[in-house]
Each structure stands twice: as C-alpha cells, then as structure tokens.
C-alpha cells in the first residue's frame, strides 16, 4: 500500500491538488481543491492509487457484491476499483436533484454494496447514494474514496476507508479569511450541473 507521502506526491505530480478560492459542493469555501479528474486522466498514476485503495478495501470489507458510485466524480474510480476487485460496477445519476439508477442498472435485493467516490468532504453525496440503494433493497456495507478531506466532520460515521486523508480547512461564506475574500470563487464540482 502507498504511504501518505507517496499518495500526496502523486496528487501533486498530476496537478490534482489546486489552490485558489473554491466553493465546494457542500457550499463551504476552501483555498484548496482536489480535482481527481486530473489524477484519473493519468492512468498510470491513478493505477498506483487505485491498487493501494483496493488493498485497503479488501482488508476492510470481506464480501462485496456490487460497487455503486455517484456520478460524476465517482464513475471512473468506481469502475477502476471494480476492475481491480473483479466486481460489477454501476453508477447513480441525479435526476431532478435526486440520485436514481438509469441505463438499465439495477440492484438485487440484499446485495452487499460498497459506495465508491473520488473525494469525500461532508459525505452528503455518498449518503444520498446509500439512501437510494436502501430504497432499492440493497445492503450498503460501507464507503470508500481516494481522498478523505472531511477533517473528521464527515456525516459518514462507520464503514469508511480512504487512500489518503488530507486536512484542508473549509469556511462558511460569512467567515472567510482575508486571503479568500480577495479572490473570485469558482465552483469546480459537478453536483449542480
């Protein structure tokens, strides 16, 4: 498995760690943003991260029937983890703001499902996806992501594994530090597309 230092080096080499003023999908503001699309656009570097995460998943979850990822950010990582673990992988898409399965995807009753994401900040998208899985009679056994940037504030309280945990401060709009007030914010996430 890759160490924290090795994982961080790969994120920097692939330009997946950005600096500026960002409005996260949670509505919080930050001076750093993890753009996993940059990491995943470099397959050889992403492979190293995904192999290491897959090892952690195998250690923590003994039986997985299906991997479900929330679109958009989780699609590629979900696919790659599914390929490594030899598990069927599907993704959920937002329709009128709610996650749904489309494209003929389905969940069988009591299937053991792992939710796989790229980055978890609050855990909101993962939990919304898990709620959809539960409504379809699936059994969510846990959550996995490349990067946990929740600063221990994730709404996910159990069954959570990540490749790397990065502490990046976040701020409410009315509590911005001076260096962020001077920069125009951008919304890099895909939740509101």
Helices and strands as residue ranges (DSSP letters): H 4-13, E 17-23, E 29-34, H 36-40, H 43-60, E 66-70, H 74-85, E 88-95, E 98-101, E 112-120, H 124-135, E 139-148, E 160-165, G 173-175, H 178-181
